[in-house]
């Protein structure tokens, strides 16, 4: 069942979607988790810019920027780990 609580453009789902998990697995196999994290960080930054420019909402923009930084940091840590262990 879908939870309709929204924060910014975020919708939280309370169910597993086998189709979405399969599609994500295919992307992970193709480009790897670090690249996915970098791409998510880019999307978060673009959303932050969009919210700031179009809605003048600095609070929501800061949330998107925070998420972007978290994904960027995760991607960098994953890359460092992979380089040490490959």
C-alpha positions in Angstrom: 0.0 0.0 0.0 1.3 3.4 -0.9 1.9 6.0 1.8 0.7 9.4 0.5 2.8 11.5 3.0 5.0 13.8 0.9 8.0 15.9 1.7 9.0 18.1 -1.2 8.7 15.7 -4.2 9.4 12.6 -2.1 6.8 9.9 -1.9 7.4 7.0 0.6 6.3 3.6 -0.5 5.6 0.9 2.0 5.6 -2.0 -0.4 8.2 -3.8 -2.5 7.9 -3.6 -6.2 9.5 -6.7 -7.8 9.5 -5.0 -11.3 11.2 -1.9 -9.9 13.7 -4.0 -8.0 14.5 -6.0 -11.2 14.9 -2.8 -13.2 17.2 -1.4 -10.6 19.3 -4.6 -10.4 19.8 -4.3 -14.2 21.0 -0.8 -13.9 23.3 -1.7 -11.0 24.7 -4.6 -13.1 25.3 -2.2 -16.0 26.9 0.8 -14.3 27.6 0.0 -10.7 26.4 1.4 -7.4 28.9 4.2 -7.1 27.9 5.6 -10.5 24.2 5.3 -9.4 25.0 7.3 -6.3 26.8 10.0 -8.3 23.8 10.2 -10.6 21.3 10.4 -7.7 23.5 13.2 -6.2 23.2 15.1 -9.6 19.5 14.7 -9.6 19.2 15.9 -6.0 21.3 19.0 -6.9 19.2 19.7 -9.9 16.0 19.4 -7.8 17.6 21.8 -5.2 18.2 24.3 -8.0 14.7 23.9 -9.4 13.0 24.4 -6.0 15.2 27.4 -5.2 14.6 29.0 -8.6 11.0 28.2 -9.2 9.5 28.1 -5.7 12.0 30.2 -3.7 11.9 27.6 -1.0 15.4 27.5 0.5 14.4 25.0 3.2 13.4 22.3 0.8 16.3 23.2 -1.4 18.7 22.6 1.5 17.1 19.2 2.1 17.8 18.3 -1.6 21.4 19.6 -1.2 21.9 17.6 1.9 20.7 14.5 0.2 23.0 15.2 -2.8 26.0 15.5 -0.4 25.1 12.3 1.3 24.9 10.4 -2.0 28.1 12.1 -3.2 30.0 11.1 -0.1 28.6 7.5 -0.3 29.7 7.2 -3.9 33.2 8.5 -3.0 33.5 6.0 -0.1 32.3 3.1 -2.3 34.8 4.0 -5.0 37.6 4.2 -2.4 36.6 0.8 -1.0 36.4 -0.8 -4.4 39.8 0.5 -5.5 41.3 -1.0 -2.3 39.7 -4.4 -2.8 39.9 -4.9 -6.5 
